[in-house]
Amino acid sequence: MYRMASRFLCLVFVAAVWLTGAQRVEAAGVEILSPAAGSEVSGAVEVVARVVPPRSVRLNRVVMQTADGEAVRMAPRFADTYSAVLDTAQLRNGRQAVVVIASAVGRNESTLHPDTAGAWESEVRAWQAEVPVVVHNEYQHYWGDLHAHTSYSDGCRLPADAYAYARDRARLDFFAVTDHGELLTLEEYADTIAVAGEINTPGQFVALYGVECTQATGHMNVYMSATPYLPAGLDDRYSAIGERGLLGHFNHPKLTSPADHGRSDDFEGFHYAAAADGSMALVEVRDPEEEAAYIALLEAGWHVGAAGCQDQHEATWGTGGSTWTVALARELTRESILEALRARRTYSAGDRSLRLTFTMDGEDMGARITRPAGTLSCLVTVSDPDARDMIDRIELFVDGRVVKTVRPALTRYAWAVTLEVSPGEHYCFVRVAQAGEKTSWSSPIWVSAY
């Protein structure tokens, strides 16, 4: 399918035209009638395209093809005009491009194969038109915990107990059991996978599974792996995670070595490994020490989002801590939650009812955008129905330091702020402080400014 050089996710609508014989194709006209250029779209959108074929060319079919490769026939409306319905909820928010391609396929008599009677090859020519649009669909906020243990490693009880407690007592939307891989047997890990599959209920509760890989330089979770065993060396482990397309998570990172167990927890100075950057999607950010490590990872070049996990070893999964991971997803399914985690569309919540969004130029947290240097528009929305959880302070970070601050003293606030971005690579995220020393962190938005 057609892909834009600008790297925006494209919606491609293909008009296929068949010639009635071997002849020269004349210029065709292509025009997108709807949606209008620059318009904001959401939900189901009717796409209308006008395709005027060259003389002596007969249209055979018009096909709408979305970014995932699914082709849908566009129905004729009247002369030269075709339409189809596009579900924009299947696309990421932000700037997109609608591209219409009209192609003509005809016989090329010069390519007849002498050894195959009547055989011929096709000659393809195409014309196109495009319009920019902005996709905006609201995400649901789903609450979960991605770091928990049972008696299969150094916790208590069984995975079935942990999943049931997280669903029924903690009332989480999603939950992952991540026992230590070096303490697991294959039978125990197979049981964890089986139990997660049985309790996973689309629309009600999403059960994920994984392992915590433990070594002296730091701990990391790996989700949805077929095996609990990964290479011992850090770089070898990064390579394996990247090659297998797994989802990775940095656990309790620290800039300095703690006294306990002789661990460093800085992942060998947070050095960057390009092979794993796409897979290592999240990092625990729950206090000032982990915030400093979060910034160190971002400074090193990692594209990691913020997660708030409880690392629970007792039978209080989802209720025994004070931070949670919130995923912004379209629906409560395993596929949708995993997509949100991989997209870094998450925040670490220090309050059980805080709802946080952060966008830049219409793009959601976790996005990587390319823009001209200069002014960008940011929007932060926060709300908490509990009157005791007043929003004390919202801070916007750029490249590791606070550049803008607002003090709402409200339980609901929308902060529209402009940001001057210089040429180069940048990352931006938000920290929210509430009454009672509750703190939350958004995932970043990365900006490549030219």
C-alpha positions in Angstrom: 0.0 0.0 0.0 1.0 3.6 -0.4 3.0 5.1 2.4 3.7 8.8 2.8 7.3 10.0 3.0 6.3 12.2 5.9 5.8 9.1 8.0 2.2 10.0 8.9 -0.1 7.0 9.1 -2.0 7.0 5.9 -5.5 6.0 4.9 -5.2 4.7 1.4 -8.1 4.5 -1.0 -7.3 2.7 -4.2 -9.4 3.2 -7.3 -8.6 0.3 -9.7 -9.2 1.0 -13.4 -9.1 -1.6 -16.2 -8.4 -0.7 -19.8 -10.4 -2.4 -22.5 -7.3 -2.9 -24.7 -3.6 -2.0 -25.2 -3.6 1.8 -25.4 -1.9 4.8 -23.9 -3.4 6.0 -20.6 -4.2 9.7 -20.5 -4.1 11.8 -17.3 -6.9 11.0 -14.9 -8.5 13.4 -12.4 -8.7 12.5 -8.7 -10.4 14.6 -6.0 -11.3 14.0 -2.4 -14.7 15.6 -1.8 -15.0 14.5 1.9 -13.6 14.8 4.5 -12.5 18.4 4.0 -8.8 19.3 4.3 -7.8 20.2 7.9 -11.1 18.9 9.4 -11.3 17.0 12.7 -12.8 13.6 12.3 -14.0 11.0 14.8 -16.1 7.8 14.8 -17.5 6.6 11.5 -16.7 9.0 8.7 -18.0 8.8 5.1 -15.2 9.2 2.6 -16.2 10.4 -0.8 -13.8 10.5 -3.8 -14.3 11.6 -7.4 -12.3 9.8 -10.0 -12.5 10.9 -13.6 -10.8 8.3 -15.8 -9.1 9.0 -19.1 -11.1 8.7 -22.3 -11.8 5.1 -23.3 -11.0 3.8 -19.9 -13.7 1.8 -18.0 -13.7 1.8 -14.2 -13.9 -1.8 -12.9 -13.9 -1.2 -9.1 -13.0 1.3 -6.4 -11.5 0.0 -3.2 -10.8 1.7 0.2 -7.7 0.3 1.8 -6.8 1.2 5.4 -3.4 1.2 7.0 -3.8 -2.4 8.3 -4.3 -3.6 4.8 -8.0 -4.3 4.9 -9.6 -3.5 1.6 -13.3 -2.4 1.4 -15.1 -1.9 -1.8 -16.3 1.7 -2.3 -19.9 1.9 -3.6 -20.7 4.2 -6.6 -22.9 7.1 -5.6 -23.3 8.8 -9.0 -21.2 9.5 -12.0 -17.5 9.3 -11.2 -18.1 9.4 -7.4 -17.6 6.7 -4.9 -18.0 6.4 -1.1 -17.2 4.1 1.9 -17.4 4.4 5.7 -14.1 4.7 7.6 -13.9 3.7 11.3 -11.5 6.3 12.6 -11.6 4.7 16.1 -9.2 2.1 14.6 -6.6 4.7 14.0 -4.4 6.7 16.4 -5.3 10.3 17.3 -3.5 13.2 15.7 -2.6 14.3 12.2 -3.3 11.9 9.5 -3.5 12.0 5.7 -6.2 10.7 3.5 -4.7 9.6 0.2 -6.7 8.6 -2.9 -4.9 6.7 -5.7 -6.4 6.0 -9.1 -4.6 3.3 -10.9 -4.9 2.0 -14.5 -3.8 -1.5 -15.5 -3.5 -2.4 -19.1 -1.9 -4.9 -21.5 1.7 -4.3 -22.6 2.0 -6.1 -26.0 5.8 -5.7 -25.9 6.1 -8.1 -23.0 4.6 -11.1 -24.7 6.5 -14.2 -23.7 7.5 -16.2 -26.9 7.4 -19.5 -25.0 3.9 -18.9 -23.6 1.1 -18.4 -26.1 -1.1 -15.4 -25.3 0.8 -14.5 -22.1 1.2 -10.8 -21.2 2.3 -8.6 -18.3 0.5 -5.6 -16.9 1.6 -2.0 -17.1 0.4 0.1 -14.1 0.1 3.8 -13.9 -1.4 5.8 -11.0 -2.6 9.3 -10.0 -3.3 10.6 -6.6 -4.7 13.3 -4.3 -4.5 13.8 -0.6 -6.0 15.9 2.2 -4.8 16.4 5.8 -7.2 15.6 8.7 -7.0 15.4 12.4 -8.3 12.2 14.1 -9.7 12.7 17.6 -11.5 9.9 19.4 -11.8 9.8 23.2 -10.0 6.9 24.9 -11.2 5.1 28.0 -9.1 5.1 31.1 -8.4 1.6 32.3 -6.7 0.9 35.7 -4.2 -1.9 36.3 -1.1 -3.3 37.9 1.6 -4.8 35.8 4.0 -6.2 38.6 2.9 -8.8 41.0 4.1 -12.1 42.5 2.7 -15.4 43.8 4.1 -18.5 45.6 5.5 -19.6 42.3 8.4 -17.3 43.1 8.7 -15.2 46.3 5.1 -14.2 46.9 2.1 -16.0 48.3 -0.8 -18.1 47.2 -1.4 -19.0 43.5 -1.9 -17.1 40.3 -5.6 -18.0 40.3 -5.9 -16.2 43.7 -4.0 -13.2 42.5 -6.1 -12.7 39.4 -9.4 -13.2 41.3 -8.4 -10.7 44.0 -7.3 -8.1 41.5 -10.6 -8.4 39.7 -13.0 -8.8 42.5 -11.4 -6.9 45.5 -9.1 -4.4 43.9 -11.6 -3.9 41.0 -8.8 -3.4 38.5 -9.4 -3.5 34.8 -6.2 -5.3 33.9 -3.6 -7.2 35.9 -0.4 -9.1 35.3 1.3 -11.9 37.3 5.0 -11.6 36.9 6.9 -14.1 39.0 10.7 -14.3 39.0 11.7 -16.3 35.9 14.7 -17.9 37.6 12.4 -19.3 40.3 9.7 -20.6 38.0 9.4 -24.1 36.6 8.0 -24.6 33.1 4.9 -26.3 34.6 4.3 -23.3 36.9 4.6 -20.8 34.1 2.4 -22.9 31.9 -0.2 -22.9 34.7 0.0 -19.0 35.0 -0.6 -18.7 31.2 -3.5 -21.1 31.4 -5.1 -19.4 34.4 -4.7 -16.0 32.7 -6.4 -17.3 29.6 -9.3 -18.7 31.6 -10.0 -15.6 33.7 -9.5 -13.1 30.9 -12.9 -11.7 30.0 -13.2 -9.1 27.2 -15.1 -6.1 28.3 -14.8 -7.0 32.0 -11.2 -7.9 33.0 -7.9 -8.3 31.1 -5.5 -10.9 32.5 -1.9 -10.5 31.3 1.1 -12.7 32.2 4.8 -12.4 32.2 8.0 -12.9 34.1 10.4 -10.7 36.1 13.9 -11.2 34.8 16.3 -10.6 37.7 20.0 -9.8 37.6 22.4 -7.7 39.5 22.2 -4.7 37.2 18.4 -4.4 37.4 15.1 -6.1 37.1 12.7 -6.0 34.2 9.3 -7.5 33.4 8.7 -9.2 30.1 5.0 -9.8 29.1 3.3 -12.4 27.0 6.5 -14.4 26.5 6.1 -18.1 25.6 9.0 -19.0 27.9 10.0 -17.8 31.4 13.7 -18.0 30.4 15.7 -15.3 28.7 19.4 -14.7 28.3 21.3 -13.7 31.4 23.4 -10.9 30.0 21.7 -7.5 29.8 22.6 -6.8 26.1 21.7 -10.4 25.1 18.4 -10.0 26.9 17.7 -6.8 25.1 18.4 -8.5 21.8 16.1 -11.4 22.6 13.3 -9.1 23.7 13.6 -7.0 20.5 13.9 -10.0 18.2 10.9 -11.8 19.7 8.8 -8.6 19.7 8.0 -8.9 23.4 6.8 -6.1 25.6 9.3 -5.0 28.2 9.2 -2.9 31.4 12.0 -1.5 33.6 11.3 -2.3 37.3 12.2 0.0 40.3 15.1 1.8 38.6 17.6 3.8 40.6 20.5 6.1 39.8 22.6 4.9 42.6 23.3 1.5 44.1 21.1 0.6 47.0 22.6 -1.2 50.0 20.3 -4.2 49.8 21.4 -7.3 47.9 24.3 -5.5 46.2 22.0 -4.6 43.2 22.6 -1.4 41.2 19.2 -1.2 39.5 20.6 1.2 36.9 20.8 -1.3 34.1 24.5 -0.7 33.5 24.1 3.1 33.5 20.9 3.0 31.5 22.9 2.6 28.4 20.8 2.6 25.2 20.2 -0.5 23.2 18.5 0.2 19.8 17.5 -3.4 19.3 15.2 -3.2 22.3 14.0 0.4 22.2 10.7 -0.5 20.4 10.0 -3.3 23.0 11.1 -1.8 26.3 8.0 0.4 26.5 7.5 1.2 30.2 9.3 2.1 33.4 8.1 2.3 37.0 7.8 6.0 38.1 6.4 6.2 41.7 8.7 8.6 43.7 11.3 11.3 43.2 14.1 8.6 43.0 12.4 6.8 40.2 11.5 10.1 38.5 15.3 10.8 38.3 15.8 7.4 36.8 12.9 8.0 34.3 14.6 11.1 33.1 18.0 9.3 32.9 16.4 6.7 30.6 14.9 9.3 28.4 18.2 11.2 28.3 19.9 8.0 27.2 17.6 7.8 24.2 15.0 5.2 25.5 11.4 5.7 24.4 9.7 4.6 27.7 6.3 5.5 29.1 5.4 5.9 32.8 3.9 3.1 34.8 2.8 2.9 38.4 3.1 -0.7 39.8 2.9 -2.2 43.3 5.3 -5.1 43.1 3.0 -6.9 45.5 4.2 -10.1 47.3 1.3 -10.3 49.8 -2.3 -11.2 49.2 -3.3 -7.6 48.6 -2.8 -7.4 44.8 -3.9 -4.0 43.5 -4.8 -2.7 47.0 -1.5 -3.0 48.9 0.2 0.0 47.3 -0.4 3.6 46.3 0.3 3.7 42.6 -1.4 2.2 39.5 -0.8 2.1 35.8 -3.6 3.7 33.7 -3.8 2.7 30.0 -5.7 4.9 27.6 -7.4 2.4 25.2 -10.4 2.0 23.0 -11.9 -1.0 24.7 -11.2 -3.4 27.5 -9.6 -6.3 25.6 -6.2 -7.9 25.9 -5.4 -6.7 22.4 -6.4 -3.1 23.1 -4.6 -2.9 26.4 -1.4 -4.3 25.0 -1.7 -1.8 22.1 -2.0 1.0 24.6 1.0 -0.2 26.6 3.2 -0.6 23.5 2.1 2.9 22.3 3.2 4.3 25.7 -0.3 5.8 26.1 -0.2 5.4 29.8 0.4 7.3 33.1 1.5 6.5 36.6 -1.3 7.4 38.9 -0.7 8.3 42.5 -4.5 8.5 43.1 -7.0 5.8 42.3 -9.5 8.2 40.7 -7.3 10.7 38.9 -8.0 11.0 35.2 -5.1 12.6 33.2 -4.7 13.4 29.5 -1.8 15.2 27.8 -1.7 16.1 24.2 0.6 18.2 22.0 -0.6 19.5 18.7 -3.4 17.0 18.9 -1.1 14.0 19.5 -1.5 11.8 22.6 1.1 10.9 25.2 3.4 8.3 23.8 3.4 9.9 20.3 6.6 10.7 18.3 5.9 13.8 16.2 7.9 15.8 13.7 7.2 19.5 13.5 8.8 22.8 12.5 10.7 24.4 15.4 8.6 27.2 17.1 5.3 27.2 19.0 3.5 24.0 19.8 0.1 23.9 21.6 -0.2 21.6 24.6 -3.4 20.6 26.5 -3.4 18.9 29.9 -6.7 17.9 31.5 -7.0 16.5 35.0 -10.0 15.6 37.0 -10.7 13.8 40.3 -14.3 13.4 41.7 -13.0 13.3 45.3 -13.1 16.8 46.7 -10.3 15.8 49.1 -7.9 15.2 46.2 -7.4 18.8 45.1 -5.1 19.4 42.2 -2.3 21.4 43.8 0.2 21.7 40.9 0.7 20.7 37.3 4.2 20.9 35.8 5.3 20.5 32.2 8.8 19.0 31.8 10.9 19.5 28.6 14.1 17.6 28.4 14.2 16.7 32.1 13.4 20.1 33.6 10.2 22.0 34.5 9.5 24.8 32.1 5.8 25.6 32.9 3.8 25.4 36.1 0.2 26.1 37.0 -1.5 25.8 40.5 -5.2 25.1 39.9 -6.4 24.4 43.5 -9.4 22.6 41.8 -10.5 19.0 41.3 -11.0 19.5 37.6 -8.8 21.6 35.3 -7.9 22.0 31.7 -4.6 23.7 31.0 -3.9 25.0 27.5 -0.3 26.1 27.3 2.0 27.0 24.4 5.6 25.7 24.2 8.5 27.1 22.3 10.5 24.3 20.8 14.0 24.8 19.4 15.4 22.7 16.5 16.5 19.2 17.7 15.2 16.2 19.6 13.0 16.7 22.7 10.8 14.9 25.1 8.0 16.4 27.2 5.9 15.0 30.0 3.6 16.2 32.8 3.8 15.7 36.6 0.6 16.3 38.7 0.7 16.9 42.4 -2.4 16.4 44.5 -3.3 17.0 48.2 -2.0 14.3 50.5 1.4 14.2 48.7 -0.1 12.1 45.8 1.9 12.4 42.6 1.3 11.2 39.1 3.4 11.2 35.9 2.4 11.1 32.3 4.2 9.3 29.5 6.2 11.6 27.2 5.6 13.0 23.8 8.7 13.1 21.7 9.3 16.0 19.3 11.7 16.1 16.4 11.8 19.8 15.6 13.3 21.0 12.3 
